[in-house]
Amino acid sequence: MDFDDENANSSDEERNQMIPSGHESDDNSIVQDSLSNDDKTAPVKDSILFFTSAMGSTLGWTSVLSNLVFYTDTLGIDSFLILNLVVFGPLLPVTIAQALWDLKLDKRFKSLNSFSFRGTVGYSITFVCLLLLPWASSSLTMLAITSLFLGLSSAALHGMLKQMASFIYPNCGRLPAAVTAGLQASAVLALIVSVTSGFGRCANEKGLKLFYFSTAAMLLICWLSFSFLLRSSRGVLRSMRRRDSLLEDESERPLLPGSAMDHDDEFGREDELSLMAAQQEELACLPDDHVHSVFIHGGFIMV
């Protein structure tokens, strides 16, 4: 009977340990809620903001290339090749630079600050260049330099938005699709501005100013959408904090592989010494009137 009572008591204690307390269940529910929040789809508002921001990243050089016929007539046939080179040329070096240094800057200045700085610099350069284009269009050299800055800023914004779309709501494909669609939709926006400003029908200096100033006004809307996205979206803020924590965890583990290798080397040296001692004991037991060859570490010694 006592043995049965002890078994019953032990089984009750095991069941009590298996049943979580109220605090533990609350903690588990919080973890499950956080996981569900990370796995849920991106809100429509965030998708629209990403789409609008992506339109602004390519709006500058798209507006320039949409006027290639005008520049070919006024500045010569060479303007076609030169403008395409200065607009698309910076894409590869800027992408390489972002791959090399973006993570280092994010670790130092935090992700939210870094992305906000990149967006501010990129959109501000594009805005200034759009305001200068009516006067820069009178010279191919000035137009090429201005378009080069448009290509640099567009490449930086392009890579930045692609990065954000990859780690914000990573299990949802809405944001990458919104960014890709926005990069292409800037051509439609440039067409609308061209039709409403009348520059497509009368290629004169007055229509050129109205076209680029209207494009700059549309860029301001895209810039404001990006700023609103960084400051109001809970998903963006949560993803930025999660990214910072992951970067900090990676920076705290640089010496672990080296210490493991040193540990293995120590065991290797101990095995080597024990093997040599065993071979020396075997040699001591050999008779003196015999010649033996013993293999030690890749070589033979004569005894």
C-alpha positions as CSV (number, residue, x, y, z in Angstrom):
1,M,0.0,0.0,0.0
2,D,2.8,2.4,0.8
3,F,4.5,1.6,-2.4
4,D,1.2,2.3,-4.4
5,D,0.8,5.6,-2.5
6,E,4.3,6.7,-3.4
7,N,3.7,5.9,-7.0
8,A,0.5,7.9,-7.0
9,N,2.2,10.9,-5.4
10,S,5.0,10.8,-7.9
11,S,2.6,10.6,-10.8
12,D,0.7,13.6,-9.5
13,E,3.9,15.6,-9.1
14,E,4.9,14.7,-12.7
15,R,1.5,15.9,-14.0
16,N,1.8,19.1,-12.0
17,Q,5.2,19.8,-13.5
18,M,3.9,19.1,-17.0
19,I,1.0,21.7,-16.5
20,P,2.4,25.2,-17.0
21,S,1.6,27.9,-14.5
22,G,-0.3,31.0,-15.3
23,H,2.8,33.1,-15.9
24,E,4.4,30.5,-18.1
25,S,1.2,30.2,-20.3
26,D,1.2,34.0,-20.6
27,D,4.8,34.0,-21.8
28,N,4.1,31.3,-24.3
29,S,1.1,33.2,-25.6
30,I,3.3,36.3,-26.0
31,V,5.9,34.3,-27.9
32,Q,3.2,32.8,-30.2
33,D,1.7,36.3,-30.8
34,S,5.1,37.7,-31.7
35,L,5.7,34.8,-34.1
36,S,2.3,35.3,-35.6
37,N,2.9,39.0,-36.1
38,D,6.2,38.3,-37.9
39,D,4.5,35.7,-40.2
40,K,1.5,37.7,-41.1
41,T,1.1,39.5,-44.4
42,A,2.1,43.1,-45.0
43,P,-0.7,45.6,-44.6
44,V,-2.1,47.3,-47.7
45,K,-1.0,50.7,-46.4
46,D,2.7,49.6,-46.2
47,S,2.5,48.1,-49.7
48,I,1.2,51.3,-51.1
49,L,3.9,53.3,-49.3
50,F,6.6,51.0,-50.7
51,F,5.1,51.3,-54.2
52,T,5.1,55.1,-54.0
53,S,8.6,55.3,-52.6
54,A,9.9,53.0,-55.4
55,M,8.3,55.2,-58.0
56,G,10.3,58.1,-56.6
57,S,13.6,56.2,-56.8
58,T,13.5,56.0,-60.6
59,L,11.4,59.0,-61.4
60,G,14.4,61.3,-61.9
61,W,16.3,59.5,-64.6
62,T,13.0,58.2,-66.2
63,S,12.0,61.8,-66.8
64,V,15.3,62.5,-68.5
65,L,15.3,59.5,-70.7
66,S,11.7,60.3,-71.7
67,N,13.0,63.4,-73.4
68,L,15.7,61.7,-75.5
69,V,14.0,62.7,-78.7
70,F,14.1,66.4,-77.6
71,Y,17.8,66.2,-76.5
72,T,18.8,64.4,-79.7
73,D,17.3,67.2,-81.8
74,T,18.8,70.0,-79.6
75,L,22.1,68.6,-78.4
76,G,23.0,66.1,-81.1
77,I,22.8,62.3,-81.7
78,D,25.6,61.7,-79.2
79,S,23.3,62.6,-76.3
80,F,21.4,59.4,-76.7
81,L,24.4,57.2,-75.8
82,I,25.9,59.5,-73.2
83,L,22.7,59.9,-71.2
84,N,22.1,56.2,-71.2
85,L,25.7,55.5,-69.9
86,V,25.6,58.1,-67.1
87,V,22.1,57.0,-66.0
88,F,22.7,53.2,-65.9
89,G,26.4,53.1,-65.3
90,P,26.4,53.8,-61.5
91,L,24.1,50.9,-60.8
92,L,26.8,48.2,-60.6
93,P,29.4,50.2,-58.5
94,V,26.7,51.5,-56.1
95,T,25.4,47.9,-55.6
96,I,28.9,46.6,-54.9
97,A,29.5,49.5,-52.4
98,Q,26.2,48.7,-50.6
99,A,27.1,45.1,-50.3
100,L,30.5,45.9,-48.8
101,W,29.6,48.7,-46.4
102,D,25.9,48.8,-45.6
103,L,26.0,46.2,-42.9
104,K,28.9,47.9,-41.2
105,L,27.1,51.2,-41.2
106,D,23.9,49.6,-39.9
107,K,25.8,48.0,-37.0
108,R,27.3,51.3,-36.0
109,F,24.4,53.7,-36.5
110,K,21.4,51.3,-36.2
111,S,19.2,50.2,-39.1
112,L,16.5,52.8,-38.8
113,N,18.9,55.8,-38.7
114,S,21.0,54.3,-41.6
115,F,18.0,53.7,-43.9
116,S,16.5,57.1,-43.1
117,F,19.8,58.8,-43.9
118,R,20.1,57.0,-47.2
119,G,16.6,57.8,-48.2
120,T,17.0,61.5,-47.3
121,V,20.2,61.9,-49.2
122,G,18.9,60.0,-52.3
123,Y,15.6,61.8,-52.6
124,S,17.2,65.2,-51.9
125,I,19.8,64.8,-54.6
126,T,17.1,63.7,-57.1
127,F,14.9,66.7,-56.1
128,V,17.8,69.2,-56.6
129,C,18.8,67.7,-59.9
130,L,15.2,67.9,-61.2
131,L,15.1,71.6,-60.4
132,L,18.4,72.2,-62.2
133,L,17.6,70.2,-65.3
134,P,15.8,73.0,-67.2
135,W,19.0,75.1,-67.1
136,A,21.4,72.0,-67.5
137,S,19.5,71.0,-70.7
138,S,21.2,73.7,-72.7
139,S,24.6,71.9,-72.6
140,L,25.3,68.3,-73.1
141,T,28.1,68.4,-70.5
142,M,26.0,69.9,-67.8
143,L,23.1,67.6,-68.7
144,A,25.4,64.5,-68.4
145,I,26.8,65.6,-65.0
146,T,23.3,66.2,-63.7
147,S,22.0,62.9,-65.1
148,L,25.0,61.1,-63.5
149,F,23.9,62.3,-60.0
150,L,20.4,61.2,-60.9
151,G,21.8,57.7,-61.7
152,L,23.8,57.6,-58.4
153,S,20.8,58.6,-56.3
154,S,18.5,56.3,-58.1
155,A,20.9,53.3,-57.7
156,A,21.2,54.0,-53.9
157,L,17.4,54.3,-53.5
158,H,16.9,51.1,-55.6
159,G,19.2,49.0,-53.4
160,M,17.9,50.5,-50.2
161,L,14.2,49.7,-51.0
162,K,15.1,46.2,-52.2
163,Q,16.9,45.5,-48.9
164,M,13.9,46.8,-46.8
165,A,11.5,44.7,-48.8
166,S,13.5,41.6,-48.1
167,F,13.5,41.7,-44.3
168,I,10.3,43.5,-43.5
169,Y,7.5,40.9,-43.4
170,P,9.9,38.3,-44.8
171,N,7.2,35.6,-45.3
172,C,5.0,37.9,-47.4
173,G,5.7,38.7,-51.0
174,R,3.7,41.9,-51.2
175,L,6.5,44.3,-50.5
176,P,9.0,43.0,-53.1
177,A,6.2,43.0,-55.6
178,A,5.3,46.5,-54.7
179,V,8.9,47.7,-55.0
180,T,9.3,46.1,-58.4
181,A,6.0,47.5,-59.7
182,G,6.9,51.0,-58.4
183,L,10.2,51.0,-60.1
184,Q,8.5,50.4,-63.4
185,A,5.4,52.6,-62.8
186,S,7.6,55.8,-62.7
187,A,7.4,55.7,-66.5
188,V,3.6,56.0,-66.4
189,L,4.0,58.9,-64.0
190,A,6.5,60.6,-66.3
191,L,4.0,60.2,-69.2
192,I,1.2,61.7,-67.2
193,V,3.3,64.7,-66.2
194,S,4.4,65.1,-69.9
195,V,0.8,65.1,-71.1
196,T,-0.5,67.5,-68.4
197,S,2.4,69.9,-68.8
198,G,2.1,70.0,-72.6
199,F,5.8,69.4,-73.1
200,G,5.1,66.4,-75.2
201,R,3.4,68.5,-77.8
202,C,5.5,71.6,-77.8
203,A,9.2,71.1,-77.0
204,N,10.1,74.6,-75.8
205,E,12.0,76.0,-72.9
206,K,8.8,77.0,-71.0
207,G,7.3,73.5,-71.4
208,L,10.6,72.0,-70.2
209,K,10.5,74.0,-67.0
210,L,6.9,73.1,-66.3
211,F,7.7,69.4,-67.0
212,Y,10.7,69.1,-64.6
213,F,9.1,71.3,-61.9
214,S,5.9,69.1,-62.0
215,T,8.1,66.0,-61.8
216,A,9.9,67.5,-58.8
217,A,6.5,68.1,-57.1
218,M,5.6,64.4,-57.7
219,L,8.9,63.4,-56.3
220,L,8.1,65.3,-53.1
221,I,5.0,63.1,-52.7
222,C,7.2,59.9,-53.0
223,W,9.7,61.3,-50.5
224,L,6.9,62.0,-48.0
225,S,5.6,58.5,-48.5
226,F,9.0,57.1,-47.6
227,S,9.3,59.3,-44.5
228,F,5.8,58.3,-43.4
229,L,6.7,54.6,-43.9
230,L,9.7,54.8,-41.6
231,R,7.9,56.7,-38.8
232,S,4.4,55.2,-38.8
233,S,4.6,51.6,-39.8
234,R,4.8,49.2,-36.8
235,G,6.0,46.4,-39.0
236,V,9.0,48.5,-40.3
237,L,10.0,49.6,-36.8
238,R,9.7,46.1,-35.4
239,S,11.7,44.7,-38.3
240,M,14.4,47.3,-37.8
241,R,14.8,46.5,-34.1
242,R,14.9,42.8,-34.9
243,R,17.6,43.3,-37.5
244,D,19.7,45.4,-35.1
245,S,19.5,42.6,-32.5
246,L,20.6,40.0,-35.1
247,L,23.5,42.2,-36.1
248,E,24.6,42.6,-32.5
249,D,24.4,38.8,-31.9
250,E,26.6,38.2,-34.9
251,S,29.2,40.7,-33.8
252,E,29.4,39.1,-30.4
253,R,30.5,35.7,-31.7
254,P,33.7,36.2,-33.7
255,L,36.1,34.2,-31.5
256,L,34.1,31.0,-31.1
257,P,35.4,29.1,-34.2
258,G,39.0,30.0,-33.3
259,S,38.7,28.8,-29.7
260,A,37.2,25.5,-30.9
261,M,40.1,25.0,-33.3
262,D,42.6,25.6,-30.5
263,H,40.7,23.1,-28.4
264,D,41.0,20.5,-31.1
265,D,44.7,21.3,-31.6
266,E,45.3,20.6,-27.9
267,F,43.6,17.2,-28.1
268,G,45.6,16.5,-31.3
269,R,48.9,17.2,-29.6
270,E,48.0,15.0,-26.6
271,D,47.2,12.1,-28.9
272,E,50.5,12.6,-30.7
273,L,52.4,12.5,-27.4
274,S,50.6,9.4,-26.2
275,L,51.3,7.6,-29.5
276,M,55.0,8.4,-29.3
277,A,55.2,7.2,-25.7
278,A,53.5,3.9,-26.7
279,Q,55.9,3.4,-29.5
280,Q,58.9,4.0,-27.2
281,E,57.6,1.4,-24.8
282,E,57.4,-1.1,-27.7
283,L,60.9,-0.3,-28.8
284,A,62.2,-0.9,-25.3
285,C,60.8,-4.4,-25.3
286,L,62.5,-5.4,-28.6
287,P,65.6,-7.7,-28.4
288,D,68.9,-6.3,-29.3
289,D,69.9,-8.9,-31.8
290,H,67.0,-8.1,-34.2
291,V,66.6,-5.1,-36.6
292,H,63.2,-3.7,-36.9
293,S,61.8,-0.8,-38.8
294,V,59.3,1.3,-37.0
295,F,57.1,3.8,-38.7
296,I,56.8,7.1,-36.7
297,H,55.1,10.1,-38.2
298,G,55.7,9.3,-41.9
299,G,59.4,8.2,-41.4
300,F,61.3,5.0,-40.5
301,I,63.8,4.7,-37.7
302,M,66.2,1.8,-37.4
303,V,66.6,0.1,-34.0
